[in-house]
Amino acid sequence: MKFMKIGSKPDSFKTDGNNVRYVENELASDISVNVEGSTFCLHKFPLLSKCACLQKLLSSMDKNNTDDIDISGIPGGPTAFETCAKFCYGMTVTLSAYNVVATRCAAEYLGMHETVEKGNLIYKIDVFLSSSLFRSWKDSIIVLQTTKPFLPLSEDLKLVSLCIDAIATKACVDVSHVEWSYTYNKKKLAEENNGADPIKARDVPHDWWVEDLCELEIDYYKRVIMNIKTKCIIGGEVIGEALKAYGYRRLSGFNKGVMEQGDLLKHKTVIETLVWLLPTEKNSVSCGFLLKLLKAVTMVNSGEVVKEQLVRRIGQQLEEASMAELLIKSHQGSETLYDVDLVQKIVMEFMRRDQNSEIEIQDDDDGFEVHEVRKLPGILSEASKLMVAKLIDSYLTEIAKDPNLPASKFIDLAEIVTSIPRPAHDALYRAIDMFLKEHPGITKGEKKRMCKLMDCRKLSVEACMHAVQNDRLPLRVVVQVLFFEQVRAAASSGSSTPDLPRGMGRELRSCGTYGSSRSVPTVMEDEWEAVATEEEMRALKSEIAALKLQEESGRKSMDRAGVTAISKMRSLIMSKKIFGKKSQLQSKERGEKNNGGGGGSDSSESLGSMNAAEETAKTATPSRNLTRRVSVS
């Protein structure tokens, strides 16, 4: 740290213990100066020769025949006044970065300018600042910090702006010309170099100044960063690193994604300022840091404008995020555990980048403007989209554990990324299964929409084996999984696709995914959406076990076993359909009898339908009894 000594005489100020200060001198004091409860018994000549303010005050006091002057409003109080008084007496005064601002403001109050006497205190302080302190990195930061108590006078004297400019200029110097010491990660660098001096052991990093600026209050920090950005020398990555370091230093718990107790208004100011200072360059800050900011913004209830800005930035680099970083807690009073709506906006922003359009304006023959919208190719790479799809699948699995999460929010978020082709749907199946497990009371319509998201052909063998034994899935999904697994087995063995009962194979092939727009010709939609009973699932599991055993004896036998399993599942569905219809018809007939036999034509039609159903049941029911039971040890 640099300092300056002014004057050559020894310090002769004394105190009597009662807040009275005097100069030990042969001459008696002839003026008394009161400063905030402290009294200075001094001499007129040394003070009046350098202080224009005291000259004016004393001239007005002479009319009242008094030598007492009160200057309690002087900046810096008794300490700063004593320094100025010692300078007037020619005593040795030491100025440093810690007291130079207070002394400069006090000298301004006392009017110690060059017009009063050459080489006055203000001139000497200004020379010391410009030639010494503003050329020192650390001293410039200290001086800037000490200007805070003396606002607005320190601002009017341009001390604040001069400090900020000096700091920003040094931060923008090419690192090859940096000669002063820096504190950035000194401990870490020493460990990497076995305790050697980190400054000598390796080159100065581009962001050497980042941690030193974390000592500044947010208002000064904002002005320094703005000044640095204005000079257009430092890249956005370094600015982003500076903002990240400041957030970690100033916001307790920020690195862990939480906000500890403290001054919420102060935290809110810091967070919103960091968002405002974010560099415009893409990838200048990590997606993880942006998500931490978004979590903090949610916790301190910042405005929607700040949220929208962060959502837009996160959406531009969502592929860099991790699932844990996306888990943003909902605000107090919300029923759901996580803010799914906010994540949905981020994903929509990401997908919007792949749907850009260009508007071309042309003039027709009549002079009117014609707007032509041309679709531009997407700017997202397939790798980025696949990473986001996997990210959302993992996120869906986690939020599915929330018992208060509505199915509509789960489905809406999953549907946004359905256009992204994924080689496997195991993660999506895992998310759907988790939701069905935690939300057993969802409607058939919601379950249908949810299962439409999944492509049964893209499930792995392990996922298929789990799905066909999953009693939470609709029968339609179970049959599809079984069919496509059998097709895959046939293809791998080189045999043809197994023959299926009439209409069923065509339906399953046409509805490659659950969401086919075609209807099943032989089975009503309600029966497809039904959940298998315990007996039906037990029968299906036996057929799956048979498939495993038949695989050892040959692919043809396995194909036949697969056809048998699918046929028997179809019989189970048909039986459910027929008995369901029969139950409905019997209920309807009982109702008509209770109404006095009214509506005879409808009753006879229902009866005929029931007879036809019974005839069909006679042929369908035997297939419900398995001809063969295979146990797997």
Secondary structure, 3 states (H helix, E strand, C coil): CCEEEECCECCCEEECCCCEEEECCCCCCCEEEEECCEEEEECHHHHHCCCHHHHHHHHHHHCCCCCEEECCCCCCHHHHHHHHHHHHHCECEEEECCCHHHHHHHHHHHCCCCCCCCCCHHHHHHHHHHHCHHHCHHHHHHHHHHCHHHCCHHHHCCHHHHHHHHHHHHHCCCHHHCCCCCCCCHHHHHHHCCCCCHHHHCCCCCCCCHHHHCCCCHHHHHHHHHHHHHCCCCCHHHHHHHHHHHHHHHCCCHHHCCCCCCCHHHHHHHHHHHHHHCCCCCCCCCHHHHHHHHHHHHHCCCCHHHHHHHHHHHHCCHHHCCHHHHCCECCCCCCCCECHHHHHHHHHHHHHCCCCEEEEEEECCCCCEEEEEEECCCCCCHHHHHHHHHHHHHHHHHHCCCCCCCHHHHHHHHHHCCCCCCCCCHHHHHHHHHHHHHCCCCCHHHHHHHHHCCCHHHCCHHHHHHHCCCCCCEHHHHHHHHHHHHHHHHHHHCCCCCCCCCCHHHHHHHCCCCCCCCCCCCCCHHHHHCECCHHHHHHHHHHHHHHHHHHHHCHHHHHHHHHHHHHHHHHHHHHHHHHHHHHHHHHHHHHHHHCCCCCHHHHHHHHHHHHHHHHHHHHHHHHHCCCCCCCCC
